Amino acid sequence: MRVFFFGGYGSTWGDVDAWGTSFEGKVSGSSVTRIPYPGDATAGDPLNVWNEDRSEHVAQAIKACRDAVVIIGHSSGCAIANDVAKHARTRGCSFKLIALDGFCPSEDLLALPDTSVWSAMFENEIRSLNYDGLKAKAGNKFRVYKSNVSAMWPLHFSLINLNVVNAYHAITDGYRNCDANLAVLGIAGA
């Protein structure tokens, strides 16, 4: 299995490497291409910096894969993952697309059988950062992860890190002591 993981706003190489290393340790035979958030991009419009050529370059790498491909975006990184998926689709690639509490995929991408959109919730009451907007847009592709943390930012990061705790109240805390959350990925071994 080949995973292309796009970290969210502010994620560094160290952050996405921590997630990728955890994932590879849990899923035998997997390989993760780690893509941190572009340093000069805003949270609201990462495609302003991440251009079509970069998406096309990653789509070419996906086309060359012989293994099953999973494209995962977290938070604002979903915008980039969705753009890469759009390019991969035009190349005839097969892939699973997973959006974790970020930009919702387009209707065309939502129509693909292997697309899912996740947000987190604590005790049917407290919701992660983008829960309400995604629930309204993603239709039957919307999934809810029942988390054991009860604050908005930790809920947001619980989709990628099982070790997140309520004390992780800043974006920079999200990948600390990372233990990749496989439950939201629909991947064997979860």
Secondary structure, DSSP 8 states (H G I E B T S, - for coil): -EEEEE--TT--HHHHHHHHHHHHHHSTT-EEEEE---TT--SS-GGGTS-HHHHHHHHHHHHH--S-EEEEEETTHHHHHHHHHHHHHHTT---EEEEESSS---HHHHTSTTEEEEEEEETTTEE-TTHHHHHHHHGGGEEEEE-S--SHHHHHHHTTBTT--TT--SGGGTTTT--B--GGGT-TT-
